[in-house]
Amino acid sequence: MKKILNPKIIIPVVVLLLLLGSVGYIFFAPSTWWKPVYIRVEGDATPTPETAAADPAAGQPQTVASPQQPVAAAQPAVPQPSGGSTTPMLGYMQADQPGPGIMYNLDTMVVNLAEPGGLRYLQATIVLEFWPLIENYYGLTPEERTLAEDTFKGKIDTLRPIIDDAIMTILSSKKYNDISSIEGKQILKQEIINAINSILGYQGVTNVYFTDFLIQ
């Protein structure tokens, strides 16, 4: 017993046990634990604490789309009707307008252009296309639609003095060079649309048509 307790025997045994324990810890302890030395076997993709810190995605399970659960493709945006603060593009119907709107004829207008001496004048006949604020307008029978259009036009008639004055003001502010080209006429149409929609308080006019346009 005294021989076993001899320090000369105990110390080497303890050192040997510690050495074996350290080697076993390095080889068999999980690599996510701290170790004085990391031994990585080729093909082992398990990250060490250092590599996990450098790459937060390391060690995280990857999501693989199942063949039974295909990933849905992104759907294209569906155009919506223009809001009250946006002027509709000239020559285009509202996004959910399946057909022509309500055509409203104005009287022929003759104005002097803004030329020196007032020697040129413009004669124009204008038709306004209105967005039909009528429930199920495109589903009505011809008789019902005619009646609904007459009622709608009657409401616009009450605003005719204001509408006519706004258009006359715009036309008489133009010079020959402003409206002699196709581009100039398009700009003029857009100005009329903006002015009338401002009077209505909503995007009521979707287009303007010139059925007569004479400059002399």
Buried (B, 14 or more C-beta within 10 A) or exposed (E): EEEEEEEEEEEEEEEEEEEEEEEEEEEEEEBEEEBEEEEEEEEEEEBBBEBBEEEEEEBEEEEEEEEEEEEEEEEEEEEEEBEEEEEBEBEEBBEEBEEEBBEBEBEEBEBEBBEEEEEBBBBBBBEBBBBBBBEEBEEBEEEEBEEBBEEBBEEBEEBEEEBBEBBEEBBBEBEBEBBEEEEBBBBBBBBBBEBBBEEBEEBBBBBBEBEEEEEE
